Amino acid sequence: MPTNDPRPSKAQRRDDARVKALQLKQEQAKREKRNRIVAISGLVAALAVLAVVITMILAQQPDDSAEAEAAYTGDPVTLSEVKEPSTAQPSNGGIPVASEDVAGTTADGGTVVDVYLDYMCPVCGTFEEANAHQLEELRASGDVTVVYHPISILDRASNGTQFSTRAANAAAAVADLAPDKFLAFNDAMFANQPEEGTGGLTDAQIAEIAREAGVPDDVIEVFTQTDGDNPWRVYAPYVSALTQQAGDDLEAAGTNLATPTVVINGKPLDTSVYDWRIDGKLIEAVEAAKG
C-alpha cells in the first residue's frame, strides 16, 4: 500500500544537511576547546612542578659568593709583608716538616726536599698517591726535611670559586694553629680531591675534611675568616705571595712554575732519570743528592 509520507523536497534536504553540518561543527569546536583546556592545564601543572624542582635545587646549592671573593686582589705583596703561618720558613715561605711529622720542624743539617703543590692539580694528586709513603720514609730517616709549598695557580680551573686559594688558605691556617695536624689535613685534601674544571670543594666540605683529620673547630673557623675589612681570607695574601715566591725560586733553579715540582737541595728533580711515578725513585733521587 503506498505511503502517504511525502518525500522531503530538495530544499528541505539541503536545510537538514546544513543543520547537521552546523551541529557537527559545534561539537567539533567543543571537543577542541576541551582538548585545549586539558593541554593548558597539563602544561601549567608541569611548569608548577618544574618550578618546585628548580627551587629545591637552588635551595640545596651553597652560597658561593664568599668563596668567589676568597683570593687576594690587592697590590702585589711579598712574604715579608703578609701574615705567614708561624711555622713557615722565612726564606721562601714553605712549610717544613721533619721526623716529628709536625709543621715547622726541620732536620739538623740534612737534605731538603721542596714539594710545590696545588690542591686542584690532578697530577699533584697522582704524586701524593705515589709518593706519600716515600716522603714519610724520608722524614722518618731523621736527616731529611720535606718543605711543602701549597700554592694557587689553578684558581682559574674551579669555575670561579677560587678553590686553590681556599684550600691553600685552610692549609696555612692548620700549619699555623694546629701544626701537628698539617700532614693529616694535607693527605685528606688529596684523598678527597675534586676534579679539575669543577667548582672544587665547598667551604663546608673543606671544614668537614679538616674535622675528620683531627683539626680543632676553633682552627676550622679561621678558614673562612676575612682579613680585617677586606673580602679575602686571612692567609690569602700569604698564598699569593707564596705563589709568586715559588715562581721566582723555580725560575732561579732553572725550571718553570708548575705543580707538582720537586726540588732536592736546590735542584729540580730530573724526572727523565728519576720518574716519581715509579715506586722508590724519589727516595733514590734523594739518596743520590746526599752524595
ChimeraX commands (.cxc) that place a marker at each C-alpha (Angstrom):
marker #1 position 0.00,0.00,0.00 radius 0.5
marker #1 position 1.60,3.28,-0.99 radius 0.5
marker #1 position 2.75,5.59,1.84 radius 0.5
marker #1 position 1.22,8.96,2.27 radius 0.5
marker #1 position 4.54,10.48,3.64 radius 0.5
marker #1 position 5.77,12.86,1.06 radius 0.5
marker #1 position 9.49,12.72,0.22 radius 0.5
marker #1 position 11.47,15.69,1.53 radius 0.5
marker #1 position 11.95,18.32,-1.01 radius 0.5
marker #1 position 15.37,19.23,-2.28 radius 0.5
marker #1 position 15.27,22.45,-0.21 radius 0.5
marker #1 position 14.39,20.53,2.94 radius 0.5
marker #1 position 17.20,18.08,2.38 radius 0.5
marker #1 position 19.59,20.98,1.90 radius 0.5
marker #1 position 18.39,22.65,5.11 radius 0.5
marker #1 position 18.67,19.39,7.05 radius 0.5
marker #1 position 22.22,18.93,5.79 radius 0.5
marker #1 position 23.11,22.46,6.86 radius 0.5
marker #1 position 21.68,21.87,10.35 radius 0.5
marker #1 position 23.56,18.61,10.69 radius 0.5
marker #1 position 26.79,20.19,9.49 radius 0.5
marker #1 position 26.35,23.04,11.97 radius 0.5
marker #1 position 25.79,20.55,14.79 radius 0.5
marker #1 position 28.92,18.62,13.81 radius 0.5
marker #1 position 30.91,21.85,13.66 radius 0.5
marker #1 position 29.70,22.91,17.11 radius 0.5
marker #1 position 30.52,19.51,18.58 radius 0.5
marker #1 position 33.99,19.63,16.99 radius 0.5
marker #1 position 34.53,23.12,18.44 radius 0.5
marker #1 position 33.52,21.87,21.89 radius 0.5
marker #1 position 35.96,18.95,21.65 radius 0.5
marker #1 position 38.79,21.23,20.55 radius 0.5
marker #1 position 38.05,23.61,23.43 radius 0.5
marker #1 position 38.08,20.75,25.91 radius 0.5
marker #1 position 41.38,19.49,24.48 radius 0.5
marker #1 position 42.93,22.97,24.74 radius 0.5
marker #1 position 41.80,23.27,28.35 radius 0.5
marker #1 position 43.28,19.86,29.19 radius 0.5
marker #1 position 46.54,20.68,27.40 radius 0.5
marker #1 position 46.88,24.07,29.06 radius 0.5
marker #1 position 46.06,22.59,32.45 radius 0.5
marker #1 position 48.70,19.90,31.93 radius 0.5
marker #1 position 51.29,22.49,30.87 radius 0.5
marker #1 position 50.52,24.69,33.87 radius 0.5
marker #1 position 50.84,21.69,36.18 radius 0.5
marker #1 position 54.14,20.66,34.56 radius 0.5
marker #1 position 55.52,24.18,34.88 radius 0.5
marker #1 position 54.46,24.27,38.53 radius 0.5
marker #1 position 56.29,21.00,39.21 radius 0.5
marker #1 position 59.36,22.28,37.33 radius 0.5
marker #1 position 59.33,25.48,39.38 radius 0.5
marker #1 position 59.24,23.46,42.60 radius 0.5
marker #1 position 62.14,21.27,41.43 radius 0.5
marker #1 position 64.24,24.28,40.43 radius 0.5
marker #1 position 63.52,25.97,43.76 radius 0.5
marker #1 position 64.59,22.84,45.64 radius 0.5
marker #1 position 67.79,22.54,43.62 radius 0.5
marker #1 position 68.69,26.17,44.15 radius 0.5
marker #1 position 67.94,25.86,47.85 radius 0.5
marker #1 position 70.39,23.00,48.09 radius 0.5
marker #1 position 73.18,24.91,46.36 radius 0.5
marker #1 position 75.68,26.58,48.68 radius 0.5
marker #1 position 76.02,30.32,48.61 radius 0.5
marker #1 position 79.43,30.62,46.97 radius 0.5
marker #1 position 79.54,34.41,46.86 radius 0.5
marker #1 position 82.03,34.45,49.74 radius 0.5
marker #1 position 84.03,31.65,48.14 radius 0.5
marker #1 position 84.36,33.68,44.96 radius 0.5
marker #1 position 85.96,36.55,46.93 radius 0.5
marker #1 position 88.44,34.36,48.83 radius 0.5
marker #1 position 91.60,35.20,46.87 radius 0.5
marker #1 position 93.82,38.20,47.46 radius 0.5
marker #1 position 93.11,41.01,44.99 radius 0.5
marker #1 position 95.25,43.82,46.38 radius 0.5
marker #1 position 98.58,45.15,45.16 radius 0.5
marker #1 position 101.38,42.57,44.74 radius 0.5
marker #1 position 102.93,41.66,48.08 radius 0.5
marker #1 position 105.99,39.78,49.26 radius 0.5
marker #1 position 106.24,37.24,52.06 radius 0.5
marker #1 position 107.79,39.82,54.35 radius 0.5
marker #1 position 104.66,41.97,54.03 radius 0.5
marker #1 position 101.99,39.39,54.84 radius 0.5
marker #1 position 100.76,37.29,57.73 radius 0.5
marker #1 position 102.57,33.98,57.37 radius 0.5
marker #1 position 101.97,30.80,59.32 radius 0.5
marker #1 position 104.25,30.84,62.35 radius 0.5
marker #1 position 105.70,27.55,61.11 radius 0.5
marker #1 position 106.66,28.84,57.64 radius 0.5
marker #1 position 110.27,29.26,56.63 radius 0.5
marker #1 position 111.31,32.92,56.46 radius 0.5
marker #1 position 113.41,32.32,53.35 radius 0.5
marker #1 position 110.76,31.02,50.94 radius 0.5
marker #1 position 107.52,30.71,52.93 radius 0.5
marker #1 position 107.40,26.93,52.63 radius 0.5
marker #1 position 106.15,24.77,55.49 radius 0.5
marker #1 position 108.87,22.39,56.70 radius 0.5
marker #1 position 108.12,19.01,58.25 radius 0.5
marker #1 position 110.77,16.63,59.65 radius 0.5
marker #1 position 110.73,13.36,61.56 radius 0.5
marker #1 position 108.27,14.59,64.19 radius 0.5
marker #1 position 105.64,14.99,61.42 radius 0.5
marker #1 position 104.82,18.44,62.80 radius 0.5
marker #1 position 104.78,21.59,60.67 radius 0.5
marker #1 position 107.62,23.95,61.49 radius 0.5
marker #1 position 110.20,21.26,62.32 radius 0.5
marker #1 position 113.46,20.69,60.45 radius 0.5
marker #1 position 116.19,18.06,60.41 radius 0.5
marker #1 position 119.62,19.14,61.61 radius 0.5
marker #1 position 121.96,19.68,58.69 radius 0.5
marker #1 position 120.07,17.31,56.46 radius 0.5
marker #1 position 118.71,17.15,52.97 radius 0.5
marker #1 position 115.83,19.43,51.96 radius 0.5
marker #1 position 113.07,18.24,49.61 radius 0.5
marker #1 position 110.77,21.03,48.44 radius 0.5
marker #1 position 107.36,19.98,47.10 radius 0.5
marker #1 position 105.32,22.56,45.19 radius 0.5
marker #1 position 101.64,21.63,45.03 radius 0.5
marker #1 position 98.17,22.90,44.19 radius 0.5
marker #1 position 95.19,21.13,45.75 radius 0.5
marker #1 position 93.27,21.35,42.46 radius 0.5
marker #1 position 96.13,19.87,40.41 radius 0.5
marker #1 position 95.25,16.29,39.34 radius 0.5
marker #1 position 98.90,15.38,38.77 radius 0.5
marker #1 position 99.62,16.53,42.33 radius 0.5
marker #1 position 97.02,14.04,43.46 radius 0.5
marker #1 position 98.81,11.33,41.49 radius 0.5
marker #1 position 102.12,12.41,43.01 radius 0.5
marker #1 position 100.67,12.26,46.52 radius 0.5
marker #1 position 99.23,8.81,45.93 radius 0.5
marker #1 position 102.54,7.51,44.56 radius 0.5
marker #1 position 104.92,9.21,46.98 radius 0.5
marker #1 position 103.24,9.95,50.31 radius 0.5
marker #1 position 104.77,6.82,51.82 radius 0.5
marker #1 position 108.19,7.68,50.36 radius 0.5
marker #1 position 108.06,11.20,51.80 radius 0.5
marker #1 position 107.09,9.67,55.13 radius 0.5
marker #1 position 110.07,7.34,54.96 radius 0.5
marker #1 position 112.38,10.20,54.07 radius 0.5
marker #1 position 111.15,12.31,57.00 radius 0.5
marker #1 position 111.48,9.36,59.37 radius 0.5
marker #1 position 115.12,8.95,58.39 radius 0.5
marker #1 position 115.94,11.92,60.61 radius 0.5
marker #1 position 118.11,13.79,58.14 radius 0.5
marker #1 position 115.53,14.91,55.56 radius 0.5
marker #1 position 113.20,17.89,55.78 radius 0.5
marker #1 position 110.23,17.95,53.42 radius 0.5
marker #1 position 109.07,21.51,52.72 radius 0.5
marker #1 position 105.52,21.91,51.43 radius 0.5
marker #1 position 104.54,24.88,49.25 radius 0.5
marker #1 position 100.71,24.97,48.91 radius 0.5
marker #1 position 100.35,27.49,46.09 radius 0.5
marker #1 position 97.41,28.61,43.93 radius 0.5
marker #1 position 97.95,28.53,40.20 radius 0.5
marker #1 position 94.67,26.79,39.32 radius 0.5
marker #1 position 92.02,29.14,40.70 radius 0.5
marker #1 position 91.02,29.60,37.07 radius 0.5
marker #1 position 90.10,25.90,36.90 radius 0.5
marker #1 position 87.42,25.95,39.63 radius 0.5
marker #1 position 84.54,27.78,37.93 radius 0.5
marker #1 position 85.01,30.99,39.87 radius 0.5
marker #1 position 85.10,29.51,43.40 radius 0.5
marker #1 position 88.88,30.05,43.78 radius 0.5
marker #1 position 89.28,26.58,45.22 radius 0.5
marker #1 position 93.09,26.54,45.03 radius 0.5
marker #1 position 93.33,29.66,47.18 radius 0.5
marker #1 position 90.65,28.50,49.64 radius 0.5
marker #1 position 92.37,25.13,50.06 radius 0.5
marker #1 position 95.83,26.64,50.45 radius 0.5
marker #1 position 94.44,29.24,52.88 radius 0.5
marker #1 position 92.99,26.40,55.00 radius 0.5
marker #1 position 96.32,24.52,54.87 radius 0.5
marker #1 position 98.12,27.67,56.04 radius 0.5
marker #1 position 95.70,28.04,58.95 radius 0.5
marker #1 position 96.30,24.44,60.01 radius 0.5
marker #1 position 100.08,24.83,59.69 radius 0.5
marker #1 position 99.88,27.96,61.84 radius 0.5
marker #1 position 97.38,26.96,64.51 radius 0.5
marker #1 position 97.38,23.14,64.53 radius 0.5
marker #1 position 100.84,22.20,63.17 radius 0.5
marker #1 position 100.58,18.60,64.38 radius 0.5
marker #1 position 97.56,18.13,62.08 radius 0.5
marker #1 position 99.09,19.66,58.95 radius 0.5
marker #1 position 100.16,16.39,57.32 radius 0.5
marker #1 position 96.86,14.69,58.10 radius 0.5
marker #1 position 94.97,17.61,56.58 radius 0.5
marker #1 position 97.22,17.67,53.51 radius 0.5
marker #1 position 96.73,13.94,52.95 radius 0.5
marker #1 position 92.96,14.19,53.46 radius 0.5
marker #1 position 92.64,17.05,50.96 radius 0.5
marker #1 position 94.25,14.94,48.26 radius 0.5
marker #1 position 92.24,11.88,49.26 radius 0.5
marker #1 position 89.12,13.97,48.62 radius 0.5
marker #1 position 90.50,15.95,45.70 radius 0.5
marker #1 position 87.86,17.34,43.30 radius 0.5
marker #1 position 88.20,17.12,39.55 radius 0.5
marker #1 position 89.90,19.98,37.75 radius 0.5
marker #1 position 87.36,22.17,35.99 radius 0.5
marker #1 position 84.69,21.75,38.65 radius 0.5
marker #1 position 83.74,24.14,41.45 radius 0.5
marker #1 position 86.02,22.20,43.77 radius 0.5
marker #1 position 85.11,21.54,47.38 radius 0.5
marker #1 position 82.85,23.96,49.22 radius 0.5
marker #1 position 83.98,25.65,52.42 radius 0.5
marker #1 position 81.71,23.30,54.35 radius 0.5
marker #1 position 83.31,20.25,52.71 radius 0.5
marker #1 position 86.82,21.51,53.46 radius 0.5
marker #1 position 85.77,22.07,57.06 radius 0.5
marker #1 position 84.42,18.52,57.34 radius 0.5
marker #1 position 87.60,17.05,55.85 radius 0.5
marker #1 position 89.66,19.05,58.35 radius 0.5
marker #1 position 87.44,17.91,61.22 radius 0.5
marker #1 position 87.89,14.26,60.23 radius 0.5
marker #1 position 91.66,14.87,60.08 radius 0.5
marker #1 position 91.58,15.99,63.71 radius 0.5
marker #1 position 91.76,19.76,63.19 radius 0.5
marker #1 position 90.06,21.58,66.11 radius 0.5
marker #1 position 86.88,23.54,65.40 radius 0.5
marker #1 position 88.38,26.85,66.50 radius 0.5
marker #1 position 91.04,26.44,63.81 radius 0.5
marker #1 position 88.47,25.42,61.19 radius 0.5
marker #1 position 86.56,28.64,61.91 radius 0.5
marker #1 position 89.61,30.58,60.73 radius 0.5
marker #1 position 89.33,29.03,57.25 radius 0.5
marker #1 position 86.57,31.42,56.25 radius 0.5
marker #1 position 87.55,34.46,58.29 radius 0.5
marker #1 position 88.36,37.55,56.26 radius 0.5
marker #1 position 91.43,39.73,56.55 radius 0.5
marker #1 position 90.01,42.66,58.51 radius 0.5
marker #1 position 87.70,44.74,56.33 radius 0.5
marker #1 position 89.00,43.09,53.17 radius 0.5
marker #1 position 86.94,40.42,51.38 radius 0.5
marker #1 position 89.80,37.95,51.03 radius 0.5
marker #1 position 90.69,35.26,53.55 radius 0.5
marker #1 position 93.19,35.75,56.37 radius 0.5
marker #1 position 96.02,33.82,54.71 radius 0.5
marker #1 position 95.12,34.72,51.10 radius 0.5
marker #1 position 97.88,37.38,50.87 radius 0.5
marker #1 position 100.34,34.73,52.09 radius 0.5
marker #1 position 99.11,32.27,49.44 radius 0.5
marker #1 position 99.50,34.95,46.78 radius 0.5
marker #1 position 103.00,35.89,47.95 radius 0.5
marker #1 position 103.97,32.22,48.31 radius 0.5
marker #1 position 102.89,31.55,44.72 radius 0.5
marker #1 position 104.92,34.50,43.45 radius 0.5
marker #1 position 107.92,33.40,45.52 radius 0.5
marker #1 position 107.59,29.88,44.14 radius 0.5
marker #1 position 107.74,31.23,40.59 radius 0.5
marker #1 position 110.86,33.26,41.38 radius 0.5
marker #1 position 112.60,30.38,43.17 radius 0.5
marker #1 position 111.83,27.81,40.49 radius 0.5
marker #1 position 112.96,30.17,37.75 radius 0.5
marker #1 position 116.22,30.71,39.62 radius 0.5
marker #1 position 116.57,26.93,39.91 radius 0.5
marker #1 position 116.24,26.61,36.14 radius 0.5
marker #1 position 112.66,25.40,35.77 radius 0.5
marker #1 position 109.16,26.78,35.32 radius 0.5
marker #1 position 106.39,27.27,37.86 radius 0.5
marker #1 position 104.29,24.11,37.68 radius 0.5
marker #1 position 102.77,21.58,40.00 radius 0.5
marker #1 position 103.87,19.18,41.19 radius 0.5
marker #1 position 107.51,20.20,41.19 radius 0.5
marker #1 position 110.11,18.57,43.42 radius 0.5
marker #1 position 113.38,20.30,44.25 radius 0.5
marker #1 position 116.11,18.44,46.14 radius 0.5
marker #1 position 118.80,20.55,47.80 radius 0.5
marker #1 position 118.03,23.40,45.42 radius 0.5
marker #1 position 117.99,21.31,42.23 radius 0.5
marker #1 position 114.79,20.35,40.39 radius 0.5
marker #1 position 114.18,16.62,40.24 radius 0.5
marker #1 position 115.32,15.18,36.90 radius 0.5
marker #1 position 112.21,13.19,36.01 radius 0.5
marker #1 position 113.89,11.71,32.95 radius 0.5
marker #1 position 116.15,9.81,35.36 radius 0.5
marker #1 position 114.02,9.65,38.48 radius 0.5
marker #1 position 110.43,9.16,37.33 radius 0.5
marker #1 position 108.48,9.77,40.54 radius 0.5
marker #1 position 105.62,7.62,39.23 radius 0.5
marker #1 position 107.86,4.58,39.74 radius 0.5
marker #1 position 107.92,3.37,43.34 radius 0.5
marker #1 position 111.25,4.04,45.03 radius 0.5
marker #1 position 112.56,6.53,42.50 radius 0.5
marker #1 position 112.01,9.57,44.74 radius 0.5
marker #1 position 114.00,8.00,47.57 radius 0.5
marker #1 position 116.67,7.00,45.05 radius 0.5
marker #1 position 116.93,10.62,43.89 radius 0.5
marker #1 position 117.25,11.92,47.45 radius 0.5
marker #1 position 119.91,9.38,48.30 radius 0.5
marker #1 position 121.81,10.38,45.17 radius 0.5
marker #1 position 121.59,14.04,46.16 radius 0.5
marker #1 position 123.09,13.28,49.56 radius 0.5
marker #1 position 126.23,12.13,47.78 radius 0.5
marker link #1:1,2 radius 0.2
marker link #1:2,3 radius 0.2
marker link #1:3,4 radius 0.2
marker link #1:4,5 radius 0.2
marker link #1:5,6 radius 0.2
marker link #1:6,7 radius 0.2
marker link #1:7,8 radius 0.2
marker link #1:8,9 radius 0.2
marker link #1:9,10 radius 0.2
marker link #1:10,11 radius 0.2
marker link #1:11,12 radius 0.2
marker link #1:12,13 radius 0.2
marker link #1:13,14 radius 0.2
marker link #1:14,15 radius 0.2
marker link #1:15,16 radius 0.2
marker link #1:16,17 radius 0.2
marker link #1:17,18 radius 0.2
marker link #1:18,19 radius 0.2
marker link #1:19,20 radius 0.2
marker link #1:20,21 radius 0.2
marker link #1:21,22 radius 0.2
marker link #1:22,23 radius 0.2
marker link #1:23,24 radius 0.2
marker link #1:24,25 radius 0.2
marker link #1:25,26 radius 0.2
marker link #1:26,27 radius 0.2
marker link #1:27,28 radius 0.2
marker link #1:28,29 radius 0.2
marker link #1:29,30 radius 0.2
marker link #1:30,31 radius 0.2
marker link #1:31,32 radius 0.2
marker link #1:32,33 radius 0.2
marker link #1:33,34 radius 0.2
marker link #1:34,35 radius 0.2
marker link #1:35,36 radius 0.2
marker link #1:36,37 radius 0.2
marker link #1:37,38 radius 0.2
marker link #1:38,39 radius 0.2
marker link #1:39,40 radius 0.2
marker link #1:40,41 radius 0.2
marker link #1:41,42 radius 0.2
marker link #1:42,43 radius 0.2
marker link #1:43,44 radius 0.2
marker link #1:44,45 radius 0.2
marker link #1:45,46 radius 0.2
marker link #1:46,47 radius 0.2
marker link #1:47,48 radius 0.2
marker link #1:48,49 radius 0.2
marker link #1:49,50 radius 0.2
marker link #1:50,51 radius 0.2
marker link #1:51,52 radius 0.2
marker link #1:52,53 radius 0.2
marker link #1:53,54 radius 0.2
marker link #1:54,55 radius 0.2
marker link #1:55,56 radius 0.2
marker link #1:56,57 radius 0.2
marker link #1:57,58 radius 0.2
marker link #1:58,59 radius 0.2
marker link #1:59,60 radius 0.2
marker link #1:60,61 radius 0.2
marker link #1:61,62 radius 0.2
marker link #1:62,63 radius 0.2
marker link #1:63,64 radius 0.2
marker link #1:64,65 radius 0.2
marker link #1:65,66 radius 0.2
marker link #1:66,67 radius 0.2
marker link #1:67,68 radius 0.2
marker link #1:68,69 radius 0.2
marker link #1:69,70 radius 0.2
marker link #1:70,71 radius 0.2
marker link #1:71,72 radius 0.2
marker link #1:72,73 radius 0.2
marker link #1:73,74 radius 0.2
marker link #1:74,75 radius 0.2
marker link #1:75,76 radius 0.2
marker link #1:76,77 radius 0.2
marker link #1:77,78 radius 0.2
marker link #1:78,79 radius 0.2
marker link #1:79,80 radius 0.2
marker link #1:80,81 radius 0.2
marker link #1:81,82 radius 0.2
marker link #1:82,83 radius 0.2
marker link #1:83,84 radius 0.2
marker link #1:84,85 radius 0.2
marker link #1:85,86 radius 0.2
marker link #1:86,87 radius 0.2
marker link #1:87,88 radius 0.2
marker link #1:88,89 radius 0.2
marker link #1:89,90 radius 0.2
marker link #1:90,91 radius 0.2
marker link #1:91,92 radius 0.2
marker link #1:92,93 radius 0.2
marker link #1:93,94 radius 0.2
marker link #1:94,95 radius 0.2
marker link #1:95,96 radius 0.2
marker link #1:96,97 radius 0.2
marker link #1:97,98 radius 0.2
marker link #1:98,99 radius 0.2
marker link #1:99,100 radius 0.2
marker link #1:100,101 radius 0.2
marker link #1:101,102 radius 0.2
marker link #1:102,103 radius 0.2
marker link #1:103,104 radius 0.2
marker link #1:104,105 radius 0.2
marker link #1:105,106 radius 0.2
marker link #1:106,107 radius 0.2
marker link #1:107,108 radius 0.2
marker link #1:108,109 radius 0.2
marker link #1:109,110 radius 0.2
marker link #1:110,111 radius 0.2
marker link #1:111,112 radius 0.2
marker link #1:112,113 radius 0.2
marker link #1:113,114 radius 0.2
marker link #1:114,115 radius 0.2
marker link #1:115,116 radius 0.2
marker link #1:116,117 radius 0.2
marker link #1:117,118 radius 0.2
marker link #1:118,119 radius 0.2
marker link #1:119,120 radius 0.2
marker link #1:120,121 radius 0.2
marker link #1:121,122 radius 0.2
marker link #1:122,123 radius 0.2
marker link #1:123,124 radius 0.2
marker link #1:124,125 radius 0.2
marker link #1:125,126 radius 0.2
marker link #1:126,127 radius 0.2
marker link #1:127,128 radius 0.2
marker link #1:128,129 radius 0.2
marker link #1:129,130 radius 0.2
marker link #1:130,131 radius 0.2
marker link #1:131,132 radius 0.2
marker link #1:132,133 radius 0.2
marker link #1:133,134 radius 0.2
marker link #1:134,135 radius 0.2
marker link #1:135,136 radius 0.2
marker link #1:136,137 radius 0.2
marker link #1:137,138 radius 0.2
marker link #1:138,139 radius 0.2
marker link #1:139,140 radius 0.2
marker link #1:140,141 radius 0.2
marker link #1:141,142 radius 0.2
marker link #1:142,143 radius 0.2
marker link #1:143,144 radius 0.2
marker link #1:144,145 radius 0.2
marker link #1:145,146 radius 0.2
marker link #1:146,147 radius 0.2
marker link #1:147,148 radius 0.2
marker link #1:148,149 radius 0.2
marker link #1:149,150 radius 0.2
marker link #1:150,151 radius 0.2
marker link #1:151,152 radius 0.2
marker link #1:152,153 radius 0.2
marker link #1:153,154 radius 0.2
marker link #1:154,155 radius 0.2
marker link #1:155,156 radius 0.2
marker link #1:156,157 radius 0.2
marker link #1:157,158 radius 0.2
marker link #1:158,159 radius 0.2
marker link #1:159,160 radius 0.2
marker link #1:160,161 radius 0.2
marker link #1:161,162 radius 0.2
marker link #1:162,163 radius 0.2
marker link #1:163,164 radius 0.2
marker link #1:164,165 radius 0.2
marker link #1:165,166 radius 0.2
marker link #1:166,167 radius 0.2
marker link #1:167,168 radius 0.2
marker link #1:168,169 radius 0.2
marker link #1:169,170 radius 0.2
marker link #1:170,171 radius 0.2
marker link #1:171,172 radius 0.2
marker link #1:172,173 radius 0.2
marker link #1:173,174 radius 0.2
marker link #1:174,175 radius 0.2
marker link #1:175,176 radius 0.2
marker link #1:176,177 radius 0.2
marker link #1:177,178 radius 0.2
marker link #1:178,179 radius 0.2
marker link #1:179,180 radius 0.2
marker link #1:180,181 radius 0.2
marker link #1:181,182 radius 0.2
marker link #1:182,183 radius 0.2
marker link #1:183,184 radius 0.2
marker link #1:184,185 radius 0.2
marker link #1:185,186 radius 0.2
marker link #1:186,187 radius 0.2
marker link #1:187,188 radius 0.2
marker link #1:188,189 radius 0.2
marker link #1:189,190 radius 0.2
marker link #1:190,191 radius 0.2
marker link #1:191,192 radius 0.2
marker link #1:192,193 radius 0.2
marker link #1:193,194 radius 0.2
marker link #1:194,195 radius 0.2
marker link #1:195,196 radius 0.2
marker link #1:196,197 radius 0.2
marker link #1:197,198 radius 0.2
marker link #1:198,199 radius 0.2
marker link #1:199,200 radius 0.2
marker link #1:200,201 radius 0.2
marker link #1:201,202 radius 0.2
marker link #1:202,203 radius 0.2
marker link #1:203,204 radius 0.2
marker link #1:204,205 radius 0.2
marker link #1:205,206 radius 0.2
marker link #1:206,207 radius 0.2
marker link #1:207,208 radius 0.2
marker link #1:208,209 radius 0.2
marker link #1:209,210 radius 0.2
marker link #1:210,211 radius 0.2
marker link #1:211,212 radius 0.2
marker link #1:212,213 radius 0.2
marker link #1:213,214 radius 0.2
marker link #1:214,215 radius 0.2
marker link #1:215,216 radius 0.2
marker link #1:216,217 radius 0.2
marker link #1:217,218 radius 0.2
marker link #1:218,219 radius 0.2
marker link #1:219,220 radius 0.2
marker link #1:220,221 radius 0.2
marker link #1:221,222 radius 0.2
marker link #1:222,223 radius 0.2
marker link #1:223,224 radius 0.2
marker link #1:224,225 radius 0.2
marker link #1:225,226 radius 0.2
marker link #1:226,227 radius 0.2
marker link #1:227,228 radius 0.2
marker link #1:228,229 radius 0.2
marker link #1:229,230 radius 0.2
marker link #1:230,231 radius 0.2
marker link #1:231,232 radius 0.2
marker link #1:232,233 radius 0.2
marker link #1:233,234 radius 0.2
marker link #1:234,235 radius 0.2
marker link #1:235,236 radius 0.2
marker link #1:236,237 radius 0.2
marker link #1:237,238 radius 0.2
marker link #1:238,239 radius 0.2
marker link #1:239,240 radius 0.2
marker link #1:240,241 radius 0.2
marker link #1:241,242 radius 0.2
marker link #1:242,243 radius 0.2
marker link #1:243,244 radius 0.2
marker link #1:244,245 radius 0.2
marker link #1:245,246 radius 0.2
marker link #1:246,247 radius 0.2
marker link #1:247,248 radius 0.2
marker link #1:248,249 radius 0.2
marker link #1:249,250 radius 0.2
marker link #1:250,251 radius 0.2
marker link #1:251,252 radius 0.2
marker link #1:252,253 radius 0.2
marker link #1:253,254 radius 0.2
marker link #1:254,255 radius 0.2
marker link #1:255,256 radius 0.2
marker link #1:256,257 radius 0.2
marker link #1:257,258 radius 0.2
marker link #1:258,259 radius 0.2
marker link #1:259,260 radius 0.2
marker link #1:260,261 radius 0.2
marker link #1:261,262 radius 0.2
marker link #1:262,263 radius 0.2
marker link #1:263,264 radius 0.2
marker link #1:264,265 radius 0.2
marker link #1:265,266 radius 0.2
marker link #1:266,267 radius 0.2
marker link #1:267,268 radius 0.2
marker link #1:268,269 radius 0.2
marker link #1:269,270 radius 0.2
marker link #1:270,271 radius 0.2
marker link #1:271,272 radius 0.2
marker link #1:272,273 radius 0.2
marker link #1:273,274 radius 0.2
marker link #1:274,275 radius 0.2
marker link #1:275,276 radius 0.2
marker link #1:276,277 radius 0.2
marker link #1:277,278 radius 0.2
marker link #1:278,279 radius 0.2
marker link #1:279,280 radius 0.2
marker link #1:280,281 radius 0.2
marker link #1:281,282 radius 0.2
marker link #1:282,283 radius 0.2
marker link #1:283,284 radius 0.2
marker link #1:284,285 radius 0.2
marker link #1:285,286 radius 0.2
marker link #1:286,287 radius 0.2
marker link #1:287,288 radius 0.2
marker link #1:288,289 radius 0.2
marker link #1:289,290 radius 0.2
marker link #1:290,291 radius 0.2
view
